[in-house]
Amino acid sequence: GIRVNLISPGFVAGPRIERVIEGQAQALGVTPVQAREGLLSASPMGRLTEPQDVAACAVFLASPGAASITGEDLNVSAGVVMY
């Protein structure tokens, strides 16, 4: 059978989010450190999602261990998205 699942990453650490943080800092008139702290405060885990966190989920969903999982949206967001 065909399985279809979705991985929804949150704020992933890397150059792209750093550019977003810099833009937010300029827009808000704060330092990049303050903008980063504001972003991290939205995360119950207090951190950004790491690329390897997303990759590990993809590997799991492609593995035999996920054979009964389909139609799911897996949020990998350090707790930013919860329901």
C-alpha positions in Angstrom: 0.0 0.0 0.0 0.9 3.6 -0.4 1.4 5.7 2.7 1.3 9.4 2.7 2.6 11.5 5.6 3.7 15.0 6.1 6.5 16.5 8.2 5.9 20.1 9.2 9.1 21.6 10.6 9.1 24.6 12.8 11.9 27.2 12.9 14.9 25.2 11.7 18.4 26.3 12.7 20.5 27.5 9.8 21.3 30.4 7.6 17.7 31.0 6.5 16.3 31.5 10.0 19.3 33.7 10.9 18.3 36.0 8.0 14.8 36.0 9.4 16.0 36.9 12.8 18.2 39.7 11.5 15.2 41.1 9.6 13.0 40.9 12.6 15.6 42.7 14.7 15.7 45.5 12.2 11.9 45.7 11.9 11.5 45.7 15.7 14.4 48.0 16.5 16.1 45.4 18.7 19.4 43.5 18.5 19.6 40.2 16.7 20.2 38.5 20.1 17.0 40.1 21.5 15.1 39.0 18.3 16.4 35.4 18.7 15.4 35.4 22.4 11.9 36.4 21.4 11.7 33.7 18.8 13.0 31.1 21.3 10.4 32.2 23.9 7.7 30.9 21.6 9.1 27.4 21.9 8.3 25.4 25.1 11.6 23.6 24.6 13.4 27.0 24.3 15.3 26.0 21.1 15.2 25.9 17.4 14.5 22.7 15.5 17.7 21.2 14.2 17.9 19.8 10.6 18.8 16.4 12.0 15.5 16.4 14.0 13.6 16.7 10.7 15.8 14.1 9.0 15.3 11.6 11.8 11.5 11.9 11.4 11.8 11.3 7.7 13.9 8.2 8.2 11.5 6.9 10.8 8.4 7.5 8.5 10.2 5.6 5.7 11.1 2.7 8.0 9.2 -0.5 8.7 8.5 0.8 12.2 6.1 3.3 10.6 4.3 0.7 8.4 0.9 1.4 10.0 1.3 5.2 9.9 -0.5 7.0 7.1 -2.3 10.3 6.7 -0.4 12.0 9.5 1.1 15.4 9.9 4.1 15.2 12.2 5.0 18.6 13.6 8.7 18.9 14.4 8.8 22.3 16.0 10.3 22.0 19.5 6.7 22.4 20.8 5.8 25.6 18.9 2.9 23.7 17.3 0.9 21.5 19.6 -2.7 20.2 19.4 
